[in-house]
Structures are given as C-alpha cells and as structure tokens.
Amino acid sequence: MSFVEFQGVTKIYKSGDATIKALDNIHFSFEKGSFAVILGPSGSGKSTLLNLLGGMDFASEGSILVNEINITKMDKGQLTLYRRNDIGFVFQFYNILPNLTAYENIDMAYRLSKSSISSEEAIEAVGLKHRMNNFPSQLSGGELQRVSIARALCKNPNIMLCDEPTGALDSETGKMILKILQEMSAKYNTTVIIVTHNAVIADIADTVLRLKDGKVESVVKSDNPLKVEEVEW
Ligand SMILES: Nc1ncnc2c1ncn2[C@@H]1O[C@H](COP(=O)(O)OP(=O)(O)OP(=O)(O)O)[C@@H](O)[C@H]1O
C-alpha cells in the first residue's frame, strides 16, 4: 500500500514577472519502509519535491498524501507538528550545533518529539556511543553525519528525508552512512528517501524516481536491490 503519494503536484515559484514551474503535475508513490532514491539533473526539482514532502513549502496544485493524510490541507500549526513528529531530515552539511556535544545535539531533538527511540538507542544505532560527549569540532565528517542521522532517528520518524547525505564524504565513509540508513530503514520500517546526484546509489534502492525538467521521467521498483558493500564508486 502507498505510504507517500503525490497526486498531480505542481510547484510554481514566482520571482518578479517570471514564473518557474519546478514541479509539473507529478504523480508517484512510495511504500512504507521503502528505501528510495530520487535522481535527476540540477534544476530538475529534487529539492523542491523534498521540501514539499517535508512540509517546508506549499504545493501550488495537487495533493500529497502521507499515510493517507493530505498534508497540503494542513495549516501552519499542523505542519509544524508533522515536521516535528513525522519527518527526519539529513542534509549534506549536517547542521549540527557547534556548542553542544554529540549527545546533546541528539537529545534536543528527542525532547521535542514524542518518540519511542531514546537518544541513547539512536546514538548506539549509528555506532557513536563512545563519542557521545565529544563536541562537533572533535568529530570527522562521517561522524558528524552519523550524529545528524541519530538526531533524525531519535524522533522515530515515519519518513527520513536525506538531501545528498554522502555529498561531502569520501566514498568509503559515504558507504558507511548509506549502510546505516539502509539498516535503519529495515529495522525501524522507516521510509528513507535520498536525493542524490550519484547514480550508483540507485543500485541499492528498492525504488528509483527519476525527475527531468520538473516531470517524472520514470519510477523503477526493484525486488533485489544491491547491498551497500556491493556497489562501487
Ligand atoms: N525559492 C525559489 N525561488 C525561485 N525558483 C526556485 C526556488 N527554488 C528552486 N527554484 C527553481 O526551481 C527549479 C528546481 O529547483 P530544485 O532546487 O528543486 O532542483 P534540484 O533538482 O534540487 O537541483 P540541484 O540538483 O541543483 O540541487 C530550478 O529552476 C530552480 O532555480
């Protein structure tokens, strides 16, 4: 059954007299617990799609259903709760607060949500328990990304939205991050959605959505995605 469903979604940006159709009447669906990758050239609408699904921006037309609830009908207060309780965000540049320890960064998110996954469990799930009292300046890029995944995980989100999560990392560290995300998706039944320029990542996804010029070019589902260890880049 579809867990995320876009029905005829269009997003138009206005800047001065110009209008830009970033998404043009798109339809697709992802299932609960899927590990999905969104690919497409620069400007094809990937971040716009993520922003709409994450409740950070509004669609111009169409419906976005999450667990059968139409989020395009939510008011600002409902969207705030949706972002807080349903969505975990992982970005390319981590967005970790520098004056808090790894643990404190994670625990702050935990306290804001009504989650069943404790900060301790989340930090253990990303293999960073031994570094929990370190400050961000004492951690590597891969470790910072693990903190940001634990911060998203401790909300026990229905959907994890990842915008180029390996973009700033070397390939080995990037693979480790993808492995954590893949394991998390399997263990917690989290729907993980990764936006990337790296087409190789598509091989480990069970669903691959390709965007082009704001339109869906293809949606390909695979019953046998590769394990992270099996891909080369
Ligand atoms: N806030 C905005 N105001 C005006 N135009 C915007 C805005 N955000 C995005 N756009 C335009 O919408 C189109 C889609 O942008 P989007 O960022 O979604 O693409 P993308 O596929 O994520 O690109 P990239 O891979 O370069 O990040 C582009 O033409 C972009 O310039």
The ligand as an SDF file (V2000), in Angstrom:
LIG
                    3D

 31 33  0  0  0  0  0  0  0  0999 V2000
   12.7860   29.5500   -3.9040 N   0  0  0  0  0  0  0  0  0  0  0  0
   12.8750   29.5260   -5.2310 C   0  0  0  0  0  0  0  0  0  0  0  0
   12.5160   30.6020   -5.9600 N   0  0  0  0  0  0  0  0  0  0  0  0
   12.5730   30.5670   -7.3160 C   0  0  0  0  0  0  0  0  0  0  0  0
   12.9730   29.4990   -8.0330 N   0  0  0  0  0  0  0  0  0  0  0  0
   13.3420   28.4110   -7.3550 C   0  0  0  0  0  0  0  0  0  0  0  0
   13.3310   28.3610   -5.9350 C   0  0  0  0  0  0  0  0  0  0  0  0
   13.7540   27.1300   -5.5340 N   0  0  0  0  0  0  0  0  0  0  0  0
   14.0260   26.4520   -6.6690 C   0  0  0  0  0  0  0  0  0  0  0  0
   13.7760   27.2070   -7.7510 N   0  0  0  0  0  0  0  0  0  0  0  0
   13.9090   26.7920   -9.1620 C   0  0  0  0  0  0  0  0  0  0  0  0
   13.1410   25.6100   -9.3360 O   0  0  0  0  0  0  0  0  0  0  0  0
   13.8240   24.6840  -10.1990 C   0  0  0  0  0  0  0  0  0  0  0  0
   14.0250   23.3640   -9.4570 C   0  0  0  0  0  0  0  0  0  0  0  0
   14.9620   23.6000   -8.3950 O   0  0  0  0  0  0  0  0  0  0  0  0
   15.4090   22.4610   -7.3640 P   0  0  0  0  0  0  0  0  0  0  0  0
   16.3080   23.1240   -6.3800 O   0  0  0  0  0  0  0  0  0  0  0  0
   14.2120   21.7690   -6.8510 O   0  0  0  0  0  0  0  0  0  0  0  0
   16.2270   21.4850   -8.3190 O   0  0  0  0  0  0  0  0  0  0  0  0
   17.2440   20.3170   -7.9250 P   0  0  0  0  0  0  0  0  0  0  0  0
   16.9360   19.1850   -8.8330 O   0  0  0  0  0  0  0  0  0  0  0  0
   17.1960   20.0650   -6.4640 O   0  0  0  0  0  0  0  0  0  0  0  0
   18.6430   20.9600   -8.3010 O   0  0  0  0  0  0  0  0  0  0  0  0
   20.1120   20.7080   -7.6750 P   0  0  0  0  0  0  0  0  0  0  0  0
   20.4560   19.2780   -8.0110 O   0  0  0  0  0  0  0  0  0  0  0  0
   20.9760   21.6800   -8.4150 O   0  0  0  0  0  0  0  0  0  0  0  0
   20.0360   20.9650   -6.2110 O   0  0  0  0  0  0  0  0  0  0  0  0
   15.1210   25.3810  -10.6080 C   0  0  0  0  0  0  0  0  0  0  0  0
   14.9070   26.0070  -11.8610 O   0  0  0  0  0  0  0  0  0  0  0  0
   15.3350   26.4090   -9.5190 C   0  0  0  0  0  0  0  0  0  0  0  0
   16.0660   27.5090   -9.9920 O   0  0  0  0  0  0  0  0  0  0  0  0
  1  2  1  0
  2  3  1  0
  2  7  2  0
  3  4  2  0
  4  5  1  0
  5  6  2  0
  6  7  1  0
  6 10  1  0
  7  8  1  0
  8  9  2  0
  9 10  1  0
 10 11  1  0
 11 12  1  0
 11 30  1  0
 12 13  1  0
 13 14  1  0
 13 28  1  0
 14 15  1  0
 15 16  1  0
 16 17  2  0
 16 18  1  0
 16 19  1  0
 19 20  1  0
 20 21  2  0
 20 22  1  0
 20 23  1  0
 23 24  1  0
 24 25  2  0
 24 26  1  0
 24 27  1  0
 28 29  1  0
 28 30  1  0
 30 31  1  0
M  END
$$$$
